[in-house]
Amino acid sequence: MKIQAAVIGMGIGEKHLEAIDGFLGSNVKIICEKNKRKIQILKKKYPNKIITSKEKDIFLDKQISLVSLASYDDYHYSQILKCFKYNKNIIVEKPMCLNLNQLKN
């Protein structure tokens, strides 16, 4: 059974996608990107992947068990909480949190 993954943020996230897809036991199913111009490029580059601007498409997909967070730093904390809420494993680009309170929580 392959790990179905998603990547949020396709700056450095593209390297995450390559690493996940390069591993025999995993596959990136969904890419989430906010930049509309970049979305059009991604749709051409990755025609076999779901490209969305909505995080909820990832969190509501029961097949997704791994989420790679390569979004802007100030989104990491809220996205980590969503991963916990929806029972997703996480890979997070640094920094994981922006302050000690977020980390303690």
N, C-alpha and C positions, 0 to 999 in steps of 0.2 A: 504494500500500500504506500503510495507516494504522499509526502507531506505537501499539502496545498497551501501556498503562501500568498501574501500580498505585500506590496511595497508602497509606502506613502512618501512622496517626495522624490522627484527624479533628477535631482542634481547628482549628489554622491549616491543617491538611491539606485542609480543605474548600475553602479558597481555591485551593490547588494543584489540586484536582480541577476546579474551575470554569475555571481557566486552561488546563489540559490539554484538557479537553473543549471549550473554546471555540476551540481551534486546529483548523482544518480537517483537518489531517493526523494527528490523534491522538485517542485514546479511552481513558478509564480503564475497564479491565475488572474490576479487583479492588480492593476497599477492605479494609484490615486495621485492625481496632479491637479493643482489649482490653476496653473497658468494655461489659459485657453489656447494660446499659440503653440505652446509646447505639447498640448494634448493632440493637436492635429498632426504634429511630427511623430509623436509616439504611436498614433493609430496606424501610420504608414510603416513605421519601423517594427512594430510588434502586432501584426494583424491577428495573431492567434490568442491575444490576451484581451481581457476586459479592461478598458481604459475609462476611468471615471473621475469626476471632480468631487464626488461625495464619499466621505469616509464611511457613512452608514452602509454603503454597498459592501464594504469589507466586513464590518462588524456584524451585520445581519446574515452573512453567508456562512452557514453551518459547516461547509467544507473547508473553510479557511481555518487552519490551526496555528499558523505562524504569521506574525505581522512584523515587517521590518520598517522601523520608524527612521526616516531620513528627511524629515520635514524641518521647518524652521524651529530653532531651539525653544521658543516660547510656546510651541504646541506640544512638546514632548510629554509634559506632565499630564495634560488632559487626555492625550492619546494612550498613555500608559494605563490610566484609570479605566478607559474604555476597554482596553485589552483584558484587564482583570475582570471587568463586568461581564464581558462576553466570552470569557474563558479561552483567550488566545495566548499563545506563547509569544515572546517578544525578543526582537533584536532592536536595540536602540542606539542610534548615533550619539556620540557625546555632544554636549552634556546631557545626562539623563534627566536632571532636574536643574532648575535655576537658583534654588535656595535650599537651605537646610530644612525649613518647614515642609516643603514639598517632599524632600527625601524621607523625612521622619514619617510623614503621612503614608 
